Amino acid sequence: MLIAISVGLLLVAVFSWHRLAALALRIQIVPLLLVIAAAACAAAAGKVYRRTRPQQESHSAPPIRWWWAVLAFTAVGAAVWISTALLMPQTDGIRPNLERTKQRIDVVRTSLAAGAGVGAAVTVLLAFRRQHHHEKATEQTEHDATERRITELYTQAVEQLGSSQAPVRLGGLYALERLGQTAPTHRQTIVDVICAYLRMPYTPPTDSVPTGQSLPAKLYHAAQAARALPHRKANAERRQELQVRMTAQRILAAHLHDKRPQEEQELVTPNERFWEGSRIDLNHATLIDFDFRNCHMAQADFRDATFPGSALFKDATFDDLANFTSSAFDGSAVFTKSTFKGSARFADSTFKNGGAWFREATFDDEAVFMYATFDDIASFKDATFNGDTLFAGARVTRLVPPLSNEMGLSHEWPPGWTVSPAPGGGGTLQEVDTQQHEEP
């Protein structure tokens, strides 16, 4: 197209140009061409922007449409035409004719230079477009490579968790922890995997040996030793699995531990090891000597969980639902100074061998302890209840629990609730009828 424009301008330079230029100026075509050229450039720039904005996810630049090329060529032609129309009439008064011809040739060169300048601008836009897409493609390629590497590491770690060897399973847990620390977007998935591992059925180890029958001494000891071998092997495997499970519990606790005071959690940036916003799903899990002190969870599901040994939730924070329905605490259940921002559900739960400690706990929503069983001391001293307090049907197996005699403590119930003694011992919690205590 530039060659055709050049040939046409050379022919005009040789023949009379002023008549055509005067006609163009008379009909005010120059302002019209300026508007057209500006519109063409604006449309071209807008098209380049739309095709190179961040929403574009293609790895390669999209093809240039034909009309985009037409606009670019139109802009070049308009630049040449306008330059010629403005400069060529200035040569009409030059004498002799040879000198006028030379000046017109210079005008043609100037016009072609103007067209080349517009073409260079279009070329720069195309180069910018190509470079932008190249950078986006490189960024996408690096992102895909990172995701593939994360997927491979994640797959290997999960495969290690399925190994029959305890050391391999431990390696899988630490690999998941390292992956979660370096890839924040995958932390919830890793938490879910660790929780799923803890939800797998498990029987804690025991040192008991099967009892032998009435046999002569030598035969009895031989039979006892033979029976003890498989038991010892199974017990050793349980001890190894116990170490793996304790490690899984420690990993969760380490990355849910929030060192910030509760009154500063909205203002202070958390520690980099804290996995903020994690949701815990440990329903039906067996959690031995569980230690979640100072842990901060978005949501927690401990339905039907079993806690052999102590369960420590002191200073813990639950942002949403904390569901301990039908859970069994076979040791001290310590929720002292814990904060339940959502519903706290302990319905049908069992507390024994250590007591249920909810001293200075804060319940911002409902506190549900309906049909719960307290086999030892229960203390709700100085607890704050901002929602409904539901203890109907909760049962106390002993009015004087063991810790009452050992430490001089007694049951401390939420305001408005008291124990109604049962004929066979123990009692049931009932809401106090405040109307009976009103003065006439």
Contacts in CASP RR format, 6 or more apart in sequence:
PFRMAT RR
TARGET T0000
AUTHOR 0000-0000-0000
METHOD contacts of the structure
MODEL  1
MLIAISVGLLLVAVFSWHRLAALALRIQIVPLLLVIAAAACAAAAGKVYR
RTRPQQESHSAPPIRWWWAVLAFTAVGAAVWISTALLMPQTDGIRPNLER
TKQRIDVVRTSLAAGAGVGAAVTVLLAFRRQHHHEKATEQTEHDATERRI
TELYTQAVEQLGSSQAPVRLGGLYALERLGQTAPTHRQTIVDVICAYLRM
PYTPPTDSVPTGQSLPAKLYHAAQAARALPHRKANAERRQELQVRMTAQR
ILAAHLHDKRPQEEQELVTPNERFWEGSRIDLNHATLIDFDFRNCHMAQA
DFRDATFPGSALFKDATFDDLANFTSSAFDGSAVFTKSTFKGSARFADST
FKNGGAWFREATFDDEAVFMYATFDDIASFKDATFNGDTLFAGARVTRLV
PPLSNEMGLSHEWPPGWTVSPAPGGGGTLQEVDTQQHEEP
1 73 0 8 1.000
1 76 0 8 1.000
1 77 0 8 1.000
2 76 0 8 1.000
2 112 0 8 1.000
2 115 0 8 1.000
2 116 0 8 1.000
5 76 0 8 1.000
5 77 0 8 1.000
5 80 0 8 1.000
5 112 0 8 1.000
6 108 0 8 1.000
6 112 0 8 1.000
9 80 0 8 1.000
9 84 0 8 1.000
9 108 0 8 1.000
9 111 0 8 1.000
9 112 0 8 1.000
10 105 0 8 1.000
10 108 0 8 1.000
12 20 0 8 1.000
12 84 0 8 1.000
12 88 0 8 1.000
12 104 0 8 1.000
12 108 0 8 1.000
13 101 0 8 1.000
13 104 0 8 1.000
13 105 0 8 1.000
13 107 0 8 1.000
13 108 0 8 1.000
14 101 0 8 1.000
17 84 0 8 1.000
17 88 0 8 1.000
17 104 0 8 1.000
18 88 0 8 1.000
18 89 0 8 1.000
18 92 0 8 1.000
21 84 0 8 1.000
21 85 0 8 1.000
21 88 0 8 1.000
21 89 0 8 1.000
22 89 0 8 1.000
24 30 0 8 1.000
24 85 0 8 1.000
25 85 0 8 1.000
25 89 0 8 1.000
29 85 0 8 1.000
30 82 0 8 1.000
30 85 0 8 1.000
30 86 0 8 1.000
33 78 0 8 1.000
33 81 0 8 1.000
33 82 0 8 1.000
33 85 0 8 1.000
34 78 0 8 1.000
34 82 0 8 1.000
36 74 0 8 1.000
36 78 0 8 1.000
37 74 0 8 1.000
37 75 0 8 1.000
37 78 0 8 1.000
37 79 0 8 1.000
37 82 0 8 1.000
40 71 0 8 1.000
40 72 0 8 1.000
40 74 0 8 1.000
40 75 0 8 1.000
40 78 0 8 1.000
41 75 0 8 1.000
41 118 0 8 1.000
41 121 0 8 1.000
43 71 0 8 1.000
44 68 0 8 1.000
44 71 0 8 1.000
44 72 0 8 1.000
44 75 0 8 1.000
44 122 0 8 1.000
44 125 0 8 1.000
45 125 0 8 1.000
47 65 0 8 1.000
47 68 0 8 1.000
48 125 0 8 1.000
48 126 0 8 1.000
48 128 0 8 1.000
48 129 0 8 1.000
51 61 0 8 1.000
51 62 0 8 1.000
51 129 0 8 1.000
52 128 0 8 1.000
52 129 0 8 1.000
52 132 0 8 1.000
52 133 0 8 1.000
56 62 0 8 1.000
56 133 0 8 1.000
56 136 0 8 1.000
57 140 0 8 1.000
58 133 0 8 1.000
59 136 0 8 1.000
59 137 0 8 1.000
59 140 0 8 1.000
59 141 0 8 1.000
60 133 0 8 1.000
60 137 0 8 1.000
61 129 0 8 1.000
61 130 0 8 1.000
61 133 0 8 1.000
64 126 0 8 1.000
72 119 0 8 1.000
72 122 0 8 1.000
75 118 0 8 1.000
75 119 0 8 1.000
75 122 0 8 1.000
76 115 0 8 1.000
76 118 0 8 1.000
76 119 0 8 1.000
76 122 0 8 1.000
77 115 0 8 1.000
77 118 0 8 1.000
78 118 0 8 1.000
79 111 0 8 1.000
79 114 0 8 1.000
79 115 0 8 1.000
79 117 0 8 1.000
79 118 0 8 1.000
80 111 0 8 1.000
80 112 0 8 1.000
80 114 0 8 1.000
80 115 0 8 1.000
81 111 0 8 1.000
82 114 0 8 1.000
83 107 0 8 1.000
83 110 0 8 1.000
83 111 0 8 1.000
83 114 0 8 1.000
83 115 0 8 1.000
84 107 0 8 1.000
84 108 0 8 1.000
84 111 0 8 1.000
87 107 0 8 1.000
87 110 0 8 1.000
87 111 0 8 1.000
88 104 0 8 1.000
88 107 0 8 1.000
90 103 0 8 1.000
90 107 0 8 1.000
91 100 0 8 1.000
91 103 0 8 1.000
91 104 0 8 1.000
91 107 0 8 1.000
92 100 0 8 1.000
93 100 0 8 1.000
94 100 0 8 1.000
94 103 0 8 1.000
150 179 0 8 1.000
150 183 0 8 1.000
150 186 0 8 1.000
153 175 0 8 1.000
153 179 0 8 1.000
154 176 0 8 1.000
154 179 0 8 1.000
154 186 0 8 1.000
154 189 0 8 1.000
154 190 0 8 1.000
156 172 0 8 1.000
156 175 0 8 1.000
157 171 0 8 1.000
157 172 0 8 1.000
157 173 0 8 1.000
157 175 0 8 1.000
157 176 0 8 1.000
157 179 0 8 1.000
158 172 0 8 1.000
158 176 0 8 1.000
158 193 0 8 1.000
160 168 0 8 1.000
160 169 0 8 1.000
160 171 0 8 1.000
160 172 0 8 1.000
160 175 0 8 1.000
161 169 0 8 1.000
161 172 0 8 1.000
161 173 0 8 1.000
161 176 0 8 1.000
161 193 0 8 1.000
161 197 0 8 1.000
162 168 0 8 1.000
162 169 0 8 1.000
163 169 0 8 1.000
166 237 0 8 1.000
166 240 0 8 1.000
166 241 0 8 1.000
166 243 0 8 1.000
166 244 0 8 1.000
169 244 0 8 1.000
170 243 0 8 1.000
170 244 0 8 1.000
170 247 0 8 1.000
173 194 0 8 1.000
173 197 0 8 1.000
173 244 0 8 1.000
173 247 0 8 1.000
173 248 0 8 1.000
173 251 0 8 1.000
174 247 0 8 1.000
174 251 0 8 1.000
176 190 0 8 1.000
176 193 0 8 1.000
176 194 0 8 1.000
176 251 0 8 1.000
177 190 0 8 1.000
177 251 0 8 1.000
177 255 0 8 1.000
179 186 0 8 1.000
179 190 0 8 1.000
180 186 0 8 1.000
180 187 0 8 1.000
180 190 0 8 1.000
180 275 0 8 1.000
181 255 0 8 1.000
181 273 0 8 1.000
184 275 0 8 1.000
187 255 0 8 1.000
187 275 0 8 1.000
187 278 0 8 1.000
188 277 0 8 1.000
188 278 0 8 1.000
188 279 0 8 1.000
191 252 0 8 1.000
191 255 0 8 1.000
191 275 0 8 1.000
191 278 0 8 1.000
191 279 0 8 1.000
191 280 0 8 1.000
192 281 0 8 1.000
194 248 0 8 1.000
194 251 0 8 1.000
194 252 0 8 1.000
195 252 0 8 1.000
195 280 0 8 1.000
195 281 0 8 1.000
195 282 0 8 1.000
195 285 0 8 1.000
196 281 0 8 1.000
197 245 0 8 1.000
197 248 0 8 1.000
198 245 0 8 1.000
198 248 0 8 1.000
198 249 0 8 1.000
198 282 0 8 1.000
198 285 0 8 1.000
198 286 0 8 1.000
198 287 0 8 1.000
199 281 0 8 1.000
199 282 0 8 1.000
199 283 0 8 1.000
199 284 0 8 1.000
199 285 0 8 1.000
201 286 0 8 1.000
202 238 0 8 1.000
202 241 0 8 1.000
202 245 0 8 1.000
202 286 0 8 1.000
203 238 0 8 1.000
204 238 0 8 1.000
204 242 0 8 1.000
204 286 0 8 1.000
204 288 0 8 1.000
204 308 0 8 1.000
205 235 0 8 1.000
205 238 0 8 1.000
205 239 0 8 1.000
205 242 0 8 1.000
206 235 0 8 1.000
206 238 0 8 1.000
207 235 0 8 1.000
209 224 0 8 1.000
209 227 0 8 1.000
209 228 0 8 1.000
209 231 0 8 1.000
210 224 0 8 1.000
210 227 0 8 1.000
210 228 0 8 1.000
210 231 0 8 1.000
212 220 0 8 1.000
212 223 0 8 1.000
212 224 0 8 1.000
212 227 0 8 1.000
213 220 0 8 1.000
213 223 0 8 1.000
214 220 0 8 1.000
215 223 0 8 1.000
242 288 0 8 1.000
245 286 0 8 1.000
245 288 0 8 1.000
246 288 0 8 1.000
246 289 0 8 1.000
249 287 0 8 1.000
249 288 0 8 1.000
249 290 0 8 1.000
249 291 0 8 1.000
250 291 0 8 1.000
252 280 0 8 1.000
252 292 0 8 1.000
253 291 0 8 1.000
253 292 0 8 1.000
253 293 0 8 1.000
253 295 0 8 1.000
254 273 0 8 1.000
255 273 0 8 1.000
255 274 0 8 1.000
255 275 0 8 1.000
255 278 0 8 1.000
256 274 0 8 1.000
256 275 0 8 1.000
256 278 0 8 1.000
256 280 0 8 1.000
256 292 0 8 1.000
256 295 0 8 1.000
256 296 0 8 1.000
256 297 0 8 1.000
257 273 0 8 1.000
257 274 0 8 1.000
257 293 0 8 1.000
257 294 0 8 1.000
257 295 0 8 1.000
257 296 0 8 1.000
258 265 0 8 1.000
258 270 0 8 1.000
258 271 0 8 1.000
258 274 0 8 1.000
258 294 0 8 1.000
258 295 0 8 1.000
258 296 0 8 1.000
258 317 0 8 1.000
259 270 0 8 1.000
259 271 0 8 1.000
259 274 0 8 1.000
259 294 0 8 1.000
260 268 0 8 1.000
260 270 0 8 1.000
262 315 0 8 1.000
262 317 0 8 1.000
262 339 0 8 1.000
265 296 0 8 1.000
265 317 0 8 1.000
270 276 0 8 1.000
274 296 0 8 1.000
276 296 0 8 1.000
277 296 0 8 1.000
277 297 0 8 1.000
277 298 0 8 1.000
277 319 0 8 1.000
278 297 0 8 1.000
278 298 0 8 1.000
279 297 0 8 1.000
279 298 0 8 1.000
279 299 0 8 1.000
279 300 0 8 1.000
279 301 0 8 1.000
280 297 0 8 1.000
280 299 0 8 1.000
280 300 0 8 1.000
280 301 0 8 1.000
280 302 0 8 1.000
281 301 0 8 1.000
282 300 0 8 1.000
282 301 0 8 1.000
282 302 0 8 1.000
282 305 0 8 1.000
283 301 0 8 1.000
283 302 0 8 1.000
283 303 0 8 1.000
283 304 0 8 1.000
283 305 0 8 1.000
283 323 0 8 1.000
284 303 0 8 1.000
284 304 0 8 1.000
284 305 0 8 1.000
285 302 0 8 1.000
285 305 0 8 1.000
285 306 0 8 1.000
286 305 0 8 1.000
286 306 0 8 1.000
286 308 0 8 1.000
287 305 0 8 1.000
287 306 0 8 1.000
287 307 0 8 1.000
287 308 0 8 1.000
287 311 0 8 1.000
288 307 0 8 1.000
288 308 0 8 1.000
288 309 0 8 1.000
289 308 0 8 1.000
289 309 0 8 1.000
289 310 0 8 1.000
290 307 0 8 1.000
290 309 0 8 1.000
290 310 0 8 1.000
290 311 0 8 1.000
290 312 0 8 1.000
291 310 0 8 1.000
291 312 0 8 1.000
292 312 0 8 1.000
292 313 0 8 1.000
292 316 0 8 1.000
293 312 0 8 1.000
293 313 0 8 1.000
293 314 0 8 1.000
293 315 0 8 1.000
293 316 0 8 1.000
294 314 0 8 1.000
294 315 0 8 1.000
294 316 0 8 1.000
295 313 0 8 1.000
295 316 0 8 1.000
295 317 0 8 1.000
296 316 0 8 1.000
296 317 0 8 1.000
296 319 0 8 1.000
297 316 0 8 1.000
297 317 0 8 1.000
297 318 0 8 1.000
297 319 0 8 1.000
297 322 0 8 1.000
298 319 0 8 1.000
298 320 0 8 1.000
299 318 0 8 1.000
299 319 0 8 1.000
299 320 0 8 1.000
299 321 0 8 1.000
299 322 0 8 1.000
300 318 0 8 1.000
300 321 0 8 1.000
300 322 0 8 1.000
300 323 0 8 1.000
301 321 0 8 1.000
301 323 0 8 1.000
302 322 0 8 1.000
302 323 0 8 1.000
302 324 0 8 1.000
302 327 0 8 1.000
303 323 0 8 1.000
303 324 0 8 1.000
303 325 0 8 1.000
303 326 0 8 1.000
303 327 0 8 1.000
304 325 0 8 1.000
304 326 0 8 1.000
304 327 0 8 1.000
305 324 0 8 1.000
305 327 0 8 1.000
305 328 0 8 1.000
306 327 0 8 1.000
306 328 0 8 1.000
306 330 0 8 1.000
307 327 0 8 1.000
307 328 0 8 1.000
307 329 0 8 1.000
307 330 0 8 1.000
307 331 0 8 1.000
307 333 0 8 1.000
308 330 0 8 1.000
308 331 0 8 1.000
309 330 0 8 1.000
309 331 0 8 1.000
309 332 0 8 1.000
309 353 0 8 1.000
310 331 0 8 1.000
310 332 0 8 1.000
310 333 0 8 1.000
310 334 0 8 1.000
311 329 0 8 1.000
311 331 0 8 1.000
311 332 0 8 1.000
311 333 0 8 1.000
311 334 0 8 1.000
312 332 0 8 1.000
312 334 0 8 1.000
313 333 0 8 1.000
313 334 0 8 1.000
313 335 0 8 1.000
313 338 0 8 1.000
314 334 0 8 1.000
314 335 0 8 1.000
314 336 0 8 1.000
314 337 0 8 1.000
314 338 0 8 1.000
315 336 0 8 1.000
315 337 0 8 1.000
315 338 0 8 1.000
316 335 0 8 1.000
316 338 0 8 1.000
316 339 0 8 1.000
317 338 0 8 1.000
317 339 0 8 1.000
317 341 0 8 1.000
318 338 0 8 1.000
318 339 0 8 1.000
318 340 0 8 1.000
318 341 0 8 1.000
318 342 0 8 1.000
318 344 0 8 1.000
319 341 0 8 1.000
319 342 0 8 1.000
320 341 0 8 1.000
320 342 0 8 1.000
321 342 0 8 1.000
321 343 0 8 1.000
321 345 0 8 1.000
322 340 0 8 1.000
322 342 0 8 1.000
322 343 0 8 1.000
322 344 0 8 1.000
322 345 0 8 1.000
323 343 0 8 1.000
323 345 0 8 1.000
324 344 0 8 1.000
324 345 0 8 1.000
324 346 0 8 1.000
324 349 0 8 1.000
325 345 0 8 1.000
325 346 0 8 1.000
325 347 0 8 1.000
325 348 0 8 1.000
325 349 0 8 1.000
326 347 0 8 1.000
326 348 0 8 1.000
326 349 0 8 1.000
327 346 0 8 1.000
327 349 0 8 1.000
327 350 0 8 1.000
328 349 0 8 1.000
328 350 0 8 1.000
329 349 0 8 1.000
329 350 0 8 1.000
329 351 0 8 1.000
329 352 0 8 1.000
329 355 0 8 1.000
329 356 0 8 1.000
330 352 0 8 1.000
330 353 0 8 1.000
331 352 0 8 1.000
331 353 0 8 1.000
331 354 0 8 1.000
331 355 0 8 1.000
332 353 0 8 1.000
332 354 0 8 1.000
332 355 0 8 1.000
332 357 0 8 1.000
333 351 0 8 1.000
333 354 0 8 1.000
333 355 0 8 1.000
333 356 0 8 1.000
333 357 0 8 1.000
334 357 0 8 1.000
335 356 0 8 1.000
335 357 0 8 1.000
335 358 0 8 1.000
335 361 0 8 1.000
336 357 0 8 1.000
336 358 0 8 1.000
336 359 0 8 1.000
336 360 0 8 1.000
336 361 0 8 1.000
337 359 0 8 1.000
337 360 0 8 1.000
337 361 0 8 1.000
338 358 0 8 1.000
338 361 0 8 1.000
338 362 0 8 1.000
339 361 0 8 1.000
339 362 0 8 1.000
339 364 0 8 1.000
340 361 0 8 1.000
340 362 0 8 1.000
340 363 0 8 1.000
340 364 0 8 1.000
340 365 0 8 1.000
340 367 0 8 1.000
341 364 0 8 1.000
341 365 0 8 1.000
342 364 0 8 1.000
342 365 0 8 1.000
343 365 0 8 1.000
343 366 0 8 1.000
343 368 0 8 1.000
344 363 0 8 1.000
344 365 0 8 1.000
344 366 0 8 1.000
344 367 0 8 1.000
344 368 0 8 1.000
345 368 0 8 1.000
346 367 0 8 1.000
346 368 0 8 1.000
346 369 0 8 1.000
346 372 0 8 1.000
347 368 0 8 1.000
347 369 0 8 1.000
347 370 0 8 1.000
347 371 0 8 1.000
347 372 0 8 1.000
347 390 0 8 1.000
348 370 0 8 1.000
348 371 0 8 1.000
348 372 0 8 1.000
349 369 0 8 1.000
349 372 0 8 1.000
349 373 0 8 1.000
350 372 0 8 1.000
350 373 0 8 1.000
350 375 0 8 1.000
351 372 0 8 1.000
351 373 0 8 1.000
351 374 0 8 1.000
351 375 0 8 1.000
351 376 0 8 1.000
351 378 0 8 1.000
352 373 0 8 1.000
352 374 0 8 1.000
352 375 0 8 1.000
352 376 0 8 1.000
352 397 0 8 1.000
353 375 0 8 1.000
353 376 0 8 1.000
354 376 0 8 1.000
354 377 0 8 1.000
354 403 0 8 1.000
355 374 0 8 1.000
355 375 0 8 1.000
355 376 0 8 1.000
355 377 0 8 1.000
355 378 0 8 1.000
355 379 0 8 1.000
355 401 0 8 1.000
355 403 0 8 1.000
356 374 0 8 1.000
356 376 0 8 1.000
356 377 0 8 1.000
356 378 0 8 1.000
356 379 0 8 1.000
357 379 0 8 1.000
358 378 0 8 1.000
358 379 0 8 1.000
358 380 0 8 1.000
358 383 0 8 1.000
359 379 0 8 1.000
359 380 0 8 1.000
359 381 0 8 1.000
359 382 0 8 1.000
359 383 0 8 1.000
359 412 0 8 1.000
360 381 0 8 1.000
360 382 0 8 1.000
360 383 0 8 1.000
360 384 0 8 1.000
361 380 0 8 1.000
361 383 0 8 1.000
361 384 0 8 1.000
362 383 0 8 1.000
362 384 0 8 1.000
362 386 0 8 1.000
363 383 0 8 1.000
363 384 0 8 1.000
363 385 0 8 1.000
363 386 0 8 1.000
363 387 0 8 1.000
363 389 0 8 1.000
364 386 0 8 1.000
364 387 0 8 1.000
365 386 0 8 1.000
365 387 0 8 1.000
366 387 0 8 1.000
366 388 0 8 1.000
366 389 0 8 1.000
366 390 0 8 1.000
367 385 0 8 1.000
367 387 0 8 1.000
367 388 0 8 1.000
367 389 0 8 1.000
367 390 0 8 1.000
367 414 0 8 1.000
368 390 0 8 1.000
369 390 0 8 1.000
369 391 0 8 1.000
369 394 0 8 1.000
369 429 0 8 1.000
370 390 0 8 1.000
370 391 0 8 1.000
370 392 0 8 1.000
370 393 0 8 1.000
370 394 0 8 1.000
371 393 0 8 1.000
371 394 0 8 1.000
371 395 0 8 1.000
372 391 0 8 1.000
372 394 0 8 1.000
372 395 0 8 1.000
373 394 0 8 1.000
373 395 0 8 1.000
373 397 0 8 1.000
374 394 0 8 1.000
374 395 0 8 1.000
374 396 0 8 1.000
374 397 0 8 1.000
374 401 0 8 1.000
374 411 0 8 1.000
375 397 0 8 1.000
375 398 0 8 1.000
375 401 0 8 1.000
376 398 0 8 1.000
376 401 0 8 1.000
376 402 0 8 1.000
376 403 0 8 1.000
377 401 0 8 1.000
377 402 0 8 1.000
377 403 0 8 1.000
377 404 0 8 1.000
377 409 0 8 1.000
377 410 0 8 1.000
377 411 0 8 1.000
378 396 0 8 1.000
378 411 0 8 1.000
378 412 0 8 1.000
378 413 0 8 1.000
379 409 0 8 1.000
379 411 0 8 1.000
379 412 0 8 1.000
380 412 0 8 1.000
380 413 0 8 1.000
380 414 0 8 1.000
381 412 0 8 1.000
383 414 0 8 1.000
385 414 0 8 1.000
385 415 0 8 1.000
389 414 0 8 1.000
389 415 0 8 1.000
389 416 0 8 1.000
389 417 0 8 1.000
391 413 0 8 1.000
391 414 0 8 1.000
391 417 0 8 1.000
391 429 0 8 1.000
391 431 0 8 1.000
392 429 0 8 1.000
392 430 0 8 1.000
392 431 0 8 1.000
393 428 0 8 1.000
393 429 0 8 1.000
394 428 0 8 1.000
394 429 0 8 1.000
395 426 0 8 1.000
395 427 0 8 1.000
395 428 0 8 1.000
395 429 0 8 1.000
396 411 0 8 1.000
396 419 0 8 1.000
396 426 0 8 1.000
396 427 0 8 1.000
396 428 0 8 1.000
396 429 0 8 1.000
397 425 0 8 1.000
397 426 0 8 1.000
398 425 0 8 1.000
398 426 0 8 1.000
399 411 0 8 1.000
399 419 0 8 1.000
399 421 0 8 1.000
399 425 0 8 1.000
399 426 0 8 1.000
399 427 0 8 1.000
400 410 0 8 1.000
401 411 0 8 1.000
403 409 0 8 1.000
404 410 0 8 1.000
411 419 0 8 1.000
413 419 0 8 1.000
413 429 0 8 1.000
416 431 0 8 1.000
416 432 0 8 1.000
416 434 0 8 1.000
417 429 0 8 1.000
417 430 0 8 1.000
417 431 0 8 1.000
417 432 0 8 1.000
418 429 0 8 1.000
418 430 0 8 1.000
418 432 0 8 1.000
419 426 0 8 1.000
419 427 0 8 1.000
419 428 0 8 1.000
419 429 0 8 1.000
419 430 0 8 1.000
420 427 0 8 1.000
420 428 0 8 1.000
420 429 0 8 1.000
420 430 0 8 1.000
421 427 0 8 1.000
422 428 0 8 1.000
END
